[in-house]
């Protein structure tokens, strides 16, 4: 069985993705940022969620919540091999690629669907994913 692979991301207006190991908008008071995290939890429930080694420490405590299995894309396998292992071992036919930027890049050739939200954040970041701007599927404004 071939899994359905979806790239899921939230980016700022200029492709901002991270700021010193966190989401750039983390802690900002507007509710749209919290709503976006709630949407992520809802959409990924019951699926496998692949994250890179920088993202892994911030999400591994969520492994097993709502039937989710977080998988560390630790670079020991190709994305195709890891997808096959997820289907075989975890029995998941839905895989979400949830970052960071290098992980998105590694998996781009296998993506079936994009779920990229562009948030109204226009501040600082040290990690950008401008290559996701053409794949934005949802715009959120204040």
Number of C-alpha atoms within 10 A of each C-alpha: 9 9 15 15 21 22 24 20 23 26 26 25 17 18 20 24 26 24 16 9 15 15 17 21 23 11 10 11 9 10 9 15 20 15 11 16 12 11 11 16 15 11 13 20 15 18 20 26 27 28 26 21 17 18 20 18 12 12 14 14 10 13 14 14 12 13 13 18 22 23 21 19 22 15 12 8 11 13 18 12 10 18 22 18 14 21 17 12 8 12 14 21 18 18 26 24 26 21 27 22 21 14 23 22 13 16 18 15 10 14 15 11 14 18 18 20 21 23 22 17 19 14 12 13 19 11 19 17 21 16 11 22 16 8 15 15 12 11 13 13 8 8
